[in-house]
Amino acid sequence: MPTLSLFNQALKMNAPPNSVKIFLQDGVVLDTLEWLTIKRYADRYGLKMNTVTNWISRGIIPVDCVVTIHELNDMRLIKNQPYR
């Protein structure tokens, strides 16, 4: 089972075109080029983390564009696309 530290190490190796695939227990595969943590999303689009979190709770970022990974301490990933 992946750990949070292994996931963070994989994210630090941020050299495109390489990407890290995350395999979840329910068979879903997430690619780190397509899905970002809230922190990385905020950094990439010049936003505050609080703004991104508020967008998630208010529905500006659609529910199908947010994934919660329970195996990684309920980490939330956001689909890498601009929402506003």
C-alpha atoms as an extended CHARMM CRD file, in Angstrom:
* protein
*
        84  EXT
         1         1  MET       CA              0.0000000000        0.0000000000        0.0000000000  PROA      1               0.0000000000
         2         2  PRO       CA              1.4410000000        3.4400000000       -0.8720000000  PROA      2               0.0000000000
         3         3  THR       CA              2.3240000000        5.7990000000        1.9030000000  PROA      3               0.0000000000
         4         4  LEU       CA              2.0100000000        9.5530000000        2.0080000000  PROA      4               0.0000000000
         5         5  SER       CA              5.7920000000       10.0260000000        2.0730000000  PROA      5               0.0000000000
         6         6  LEU       CA              6.2210000000        7.8870000000       -1.0580000000  PROA      6               0.0000000000
         7         7  PHE       CA              3.5140000000        9.8920000000       -2.7950000000  PROA      7               0.0000000000
         8         8  ASN       CA              5.1640000000       13.1910000000       -1.8420000000  PROA      8               0.0000000000
         9         9  GLN       CA              8.5430000000       11.9120000000       -3.0630000000  PROA      9               0.0000000000
        10        10  ALA       CA              6.9740000000       10.9730000000       -6.3700000000  PROA      10              0.0000000000
        11        11  LEU       CA              5.4340000000       14.4400000000       -6.7140000000  PROA      11              0.0000000000
        12        12  LYS       CA              8.7880000000       16.1090000000       -6.0450000000  PROA      12              0.0000000000
        13        13  MET       CA             10.2380000000       14.2810000000       -9.0360000000  PROA      13              0.0000000000
        14        14  ASN       CA              8.2940000000       16.6530000000      -11.2360000000  PROA      14              0.0000000000
        15        15  ALA       CA              9.9630000000       16.0850000000      -14.5900000000  PROA      15              0.0000000000
        16        16  PRO       CA              7.4880000000       15.9790000000      -17.4570000000  PROA      16              0.0000000000
        17        17  PRO       CA              6.8730000000       13.8330000000      -19.5250000000  PROA      17              0.0000000000
        18        18  ASN       CA              7.3370000000       11.3610000000      -16.6560000000  PROA      18              0.0000000000
        19        19  SER       CA              4.3300000000       10.8820000000      -14.4780000000  PROA      19              0.0000000000
        20        20  VAL       CA              3.4400000000        8.7720000000      -11.5040000000  PROA      20              0.0000000000
        21        21  LYS       CA              0.4400000000        6.4890000000      -11.6880000000  PROA      21              0.0000000000
        22        22  ILE       CA             -1.5460000000        6.0220000000       -8.4930000000  PROA      22              0.0000000000
        23        23  PHE       CA             -3.4410000000        2.7390000000       -8.3000000000  PROA      23              0.0000000000
        24        24  LEU       CA             -6.3280000000        2.7990000000       -5.8450000000  PROA      24              0.0000000000
        25        25  GLN       CA             -7.9420000000       -0.2150000000       -4.2000000000  PROA      25              0.0000000000
        26        26  ASP       CA            -11.1270000000        0.1380000000       -6.2450000000  PROA      26              0.0000000000
        27        27  GLY       CA             -9.1950000000       -0.2190000000       -9.5160000000  PROA      27              0.0000000000
        28        28  VAL       CA             -9.0080000000        3.4740000000      -10.4150000000  PROA      28              0.0000000000
        29        29  VAL       CA             -5.7240000000        4.7460000000      -11.8640000000  PROA      29              0.0000000000
        30        30  LEU       CA             -4.8150000000        8.4120000000      -11.3840000000  PROA      30              0.0000000000
        31        31  ASP       CA             -2.0110000000       10.1350000000      -13.2930000000  PROA      31              0.0000000000
        32        32  THR       CA             -0.1260000000       12.9210000000      -11.4830000000  PROA      32              0.0000000000
        33        33  LEU       CA              0.0020000000       14.9600000000      -14.6920000000  PROA      33              0.0000000000
        34        34  GLU       CA             -3.8070000000       15.0750000000      -14.7560000000  PROA      34              0.0000000000
        35        35  TRP       CA             -4.5180000000       15.2780000000      -11.0090000000  PROA      35              0.0000000000
        36        36  LEU       CA             -2.9300000000       17.7540000000       -8.5720000000  PROA      36              0.0000000000
        37        37  THR       CA             -2.9840000000       18.1940000000       -4.8170000000  PROA      37              0.0000000000
        38        38  ILE       CA             -4.7320000000       21.3160000000       -3.5520000000  PROA      38              0.0000000000
        39        39  LYS       CA             -1.3380000000       22.9050000000       -2.8120000000  PROA      39              0.0000000000
        40        40  ARG       CA              0.0670000000       22.1760000000       -6.2810000000  PROA      40              0.0000000000
        41        41  TYR       CA             -3.1440000000       23.3500000000       -7.9500000000  PROA      41              0.0000000000
        42        42  ALA       CA             -3.0160000000       26.6280000000       -6.0130000000  PROA      42              0.0000000000
        43        43  ASP       CA              0.6550000000       27.1340000000       -6.9000000000  PROA      43              0.0000000000
        44        44  ARG       CA              0.1460000000       26.3310000000      -10.5800000000  PROA      44              0.0000000000
        45        45  TYR       CA             -2.7790000000       28.7240000000      -11.0490000000  PROA      45              0.0000000000
        46        46  GLY       CA             -1.6060000000       31.4690000000       -8.6500000000  PROA      46              0.0000000000
        47        47  LEU       CA             -4.3440000000       30.9710000000       -6.0610000000  PROA      47              0.0000000000
        48        48  LYS       CA             -4.4620000000       30.6100000000       -2.2950000000  PROA      48              0.0000000000
        49        49  MET       CA             -5.1360000000       27.1350000000       -0.9060000000  PROA      49              0.0000000000
        50        50  ASN       CA             -8.1060000000       28.5540000000        1.0070000000  PROA      50              0.0000000000
        51        51  THR       CA             -9.6410000000       29.7830000000       -2.2570000000  PROA      51              0.0000000000
        52        52  VAL       CA             -9.3360000000       26.3450000000       -3.8460000000  PROA      52              0.0000000000
        53        53  THR       CA            -10.8490000000       24.6650000000       -0.7800000000  PROA      53              0.0000000000
        54        54  ASN       CA            -13.7490000000       27.1300000000       -0.8340000000  PROA      54              0.0000000000
        55        55  TRP       CA            -14.3200000000       26.4390000000       -4.5450000000  PROA      55              0.0000000000
        56        56  ILE       CA            -14.5750000000       22.7270000000       -3.7630000000  PROA      56              0.0000000000
        57        57  SER       CA            -17.1030000000       23.2670000000       -0.9630000000  PROA      57              0.0000000000
        58        58  ARG       CA            -19.1940000000       25.7380000000       -3.0240000000  PROA      58              0.0000000000
        59        59  GLY       CA            -19.2630000000       23.5170000000       -6.1050000000  PROA      59              0.0000000000
        60        60  ILE       CA            -17.2500000000       25.7870000000       -8.4030000000  PROA      60              0.0000000000
        61        61  ILE       CA            -14.9420000000       22.8140000000       -8.8820000000  PROA      61              0.0000000000
        62        62  PRO       CA            -17.3580000000       20.0020000000       -9.8270000000  PROA      62              0.0000000000
        63        63  VAL       CA            -17.6090000000       16.9000000000       -7.6630000000  PROA      63              0.0000000000
        64        64  ASP       CA            -16.3990000000       14.6770000000      -10.5130000000  PROA      64              0.0000000000
        65        65  CYS       CA            -13.1760000000       16.7440000000      -10.7010000000  PROA      65              0.0000000000
        66        66  VAL       CA            -12.1950000000       16.0830000000       -7.0700000000  PROA      66              0.0000000000
        67        67  VAL       CA            -10.9430000000       12.7180000000       -5.8220000000  PROA      67              0.0000000000
        68        68  THR       CA            -10.3540000000       11.8010000000       -2.1830000000  PROA      68              0.0000000000
        69        69  ILE       CA             -7.7160000000        9.1120000000       -1.6660000000  PROA      69              0.0000000000
        70        70  HSD       CA             -8.4880000000        7.3590000000        1.6010000000  PROA      70              0.0000000000
        71        71  GLU       CA             -5.3100000000        5.2500000000        1.4010000000  PROA      71              0.0000000000
        72        72  LEU       CA             -3.2600000000        8.4610000000        1.5880000000  PROA      72              0.0000000000
        73        73  ASN       CA             -4.8660000000        9.9490000000        4.7050000000  PROA      73              0.0000000000
        74        74  ASP       CA             -7.8850000000       11.3560000000        2.8220000000  PROA      74              0.0000000000
        75        75  MET       CA             -5.7600000000       13.4410000000        0.4530000000  PROA      75              0.0000000000
        76        76  ARG       CA             -7.8190000000       15.3170000000       -2.1370000000  PROA      76              0.0000000000
        77        77  LEU       CA             -6.6940000000       15.6300000000       -5.7470000000  PROA      77              0.0000000000
        78        78  ILE       CA             -8.1240000000       18.0810000000       -8.2610000000  PROA      78              0.0000000000
        79        79  LYS       CA             -8.2680000000       17.5830000000      -12.0060000000  PROA      79              0.0000000000
        80        80  ASN       CA             -5.6500000000       19.8250000000      -13.6360000000  PROA      80              0.0000000000
        81        81  GLN       CA             -7.7320000000       22.4030000000      -15.5010000000  PROA      81              0.0000000000
        82        82  PRO       CA             -8.6910000000       26.0350000000      -14.8530000000  PROA      82              0.0000000000
        83        83  TYR       CA            -12.1030000000       26.4730000000      -13.2230000000  PROA      83              0.0000000000
        84        84  ARG       CA            -12.4460000000       30.2790000000      -13.1900000000  PROA      84              0.0000000000
